[in-house]
Amino acid sequence: MEVSSEAVVLTVEDGVIQIAFDLSGSEPEYLLISAPQVGGEATDEFFGHGHYVELKDQNFGRYGGLAGISIPRDDRVELRLAFEVPNIGIALTINTRKPMSSAILSQLRGLQAS
C-alpha cells in the first residue's frame, strides 16, 4: 500500500527514539516506530527485539514488527512488515510531503542496518 504523510516527528527520551508518521486520511492512519537510539545501548524495553512498530491501532503493534526497510529518497520510505495488517497487507510505502530531516533519516538508516 502506498500512502502520504503530512508530518513526521522524531522524539528521543532516555535513549529511545520514536518516529511518528501522520498518515491521516489513509487506511493505516498512523505509523509509530520505537527503537533504541542509534549509537545507544539496547534496552530491555523491546523484549529481545530491536524495535517496536505500530500502525492503525495498538492491536497492530508488534515488537520486531519490521521485516525490512528501504529509503530510496529523502521523502520516501518503504517498509516490509513481519505481520499482516487487514486492508494493508505487509508492505507499506510512505511518501512524505517534505524531505525527512537528517536526524530522522539517520535513525531510519540505523533500523535498516539492524
Sequence and secondary structure as in RCSB ss.txt:
>XXXX:A:sequence
MEVSSEAVVLTVEDGVIQIAFDLSGSEPEYLLISAPQVGGEATDEFFGHGHYVELKDQNFGRYGGLAGISIPRDD
RVELRLAFEVPNIGIALTINTRKPMSSAILSQLRGLQAS
>XXXX:A:secstr
 EEEESEEEEEEETTEEEEEEEETTSTTEEEEEEEE TTS   GGGTTSS EEEESSGGGEEET EEEEEEEETT
EEEEEEEEEETTTEEEEEEEESS   HHHHHHHHHHHH 
